[in-house]
Amino acid sequence: MRQWMSFCVCGLLLLVTVPLQAATVSGVVSDATTARPLPFANVLLRGSTAKGDSLNTGALSDRDGFYRIMDVPAGFYEISAA
């Protein structure tokens, strides 16, 4: 019984920690002067993960300037739009 309980606790901890290892970066690209959303802008995410791997990825904003980059591992990144 004790082994089964330990297995269940470890399984629950794994289920809780696995989704926290990656995140979603999202936002709206807007013009610095007019503050209007910029449709179809390229959003680039560059940097290194907490494990030391480099990551270069990105997304295209929609017609309202909204973008979403999913499954971004923990790390240090710079984000830019063009």
C-alpha positions in Angstrom: 0.0 0.0 0.0 2.8 2.4 0.9 4.6 1.8 -2.4 1.4 2.5 -4.4 0.8 5.7 -2.5 4.4 6.9 -3.2 3.9 6.1 -6.9 0.7 8.1 -7.0 2.3 11.1 -5.3 5.3 11.0 -7.7 2.9 10.7 -10.6 0.9 13.7 -9.5 4.1 15.8 -9.0 5.1 14.9 -12.5 1.8 15.9 -13.9 2.0 19.3 -12.1 5.6 20.2 -13.1 5.6 19.1 -16.8 3.1 21.7 -18.0 5.1 24.5 -16.2 8.3 23.9 -18.2 7.0 25.6 -21.3 5.1 28.8 -21.7 3.2 30.9 -24.3 4.4 34.3 -25.2 1.6 36.5 -26.7 0.8 40.1 -27.2 -0.2 42.8 -29.7 2.2 44.6 -32.0 1.4 48.3 -32.3 2.8 51.4 -33.9 4.9 53.4 -31.5 3.5 56.7 -32.7 -0.2 56.0 -33.2 -0.6 53.0 -30.9 -2.6 51.3 -33.7 -2.2 47.6 -34.1 0.1 46.4 -36.8 -1.3 43.6 -38.9 0.8 40.8 -40.3 4.1 41.8 -38.5 6.8 39.2 -38.1 7.5 38.6 -34.4 10.9 37.0 -33.6 11.9 35.4 -30.3 15.7 34.8 -30.0 17.7 33.6 -27.0 18.8 30.7 -25.0 16.8 28.2 -22.9 17.6 27.4 -19.2 19.4 24.3 -20.5 21.8 26.4 -22.6 20.2 25.6 -26.0 19.6 28.4 -28.4 16.1 29.1 -29.6 15.1 31.1 -32.6 11.3 31.1 -33.4 8.6 33.4 -34.2 5.0 34.1 -35.3 3.1 36.3 -37.6 0.6 38.8 -36.1 -3.0 38.6 -37.2 -5.0 41.4 -38.8 -5.5 42.9 -35.3 -1.8 42.8 -34.5 -2.2 39.8 -32.0 0.5 37.1 -32.0 1.1 33.9 -30.0 4.3 31.8 -29.7 3.5 28.5 -27.9 5.7 26.0 -26.1 8.5 28.4 -25.2 10.9 26.7 -22.7 12.2 28.7 -19.7 15.2 30.9 -20.6 16.4 34.3 -21.6 15.0 35.9 -24.8 14.8 39.0 -26.8 11.6 39.7 -28.8 11.4 41.9 -31.8 8.9 42.8 -34.5 9.4 43.8 -38.1 
